């Protein structure tokens, strides 16, 4: 893992060095997802976070990509019928 020492500005901003941005495909104005994992912060591009979520969804749902939506709608209908 590469590392670099950086400073946080008085306003709380942190500049990500260009080689790091290039390595993960970040462009100026691009969105990132920042996760807190214990005492570590992880920064990923929004596109990478979405791709990982989609991969997890495919693993969990397998051949039933609409299963989560179908299950949600069915549950909501059961709840509405009880009211």
Residue pairs with C-beta under 8 A, 6 or more apart in sequence:
2 20
4 17
4 20
6 14
6 15
6 17
7 14
8 14
16 26
16 43
21 27
24 44
24 45
24 48
25 45
25 47
25 48
26 32
26 45
30 45
30 46
31 45
31 46
32 43
32 44
32 45
32 46
33 43
33 44
33 45
33 46
33 48
33 49
34 41
34 42
34 43
35 41
35 42
35 44
44 52
57 65
57 68
58 65
61 67
61 68
64 70
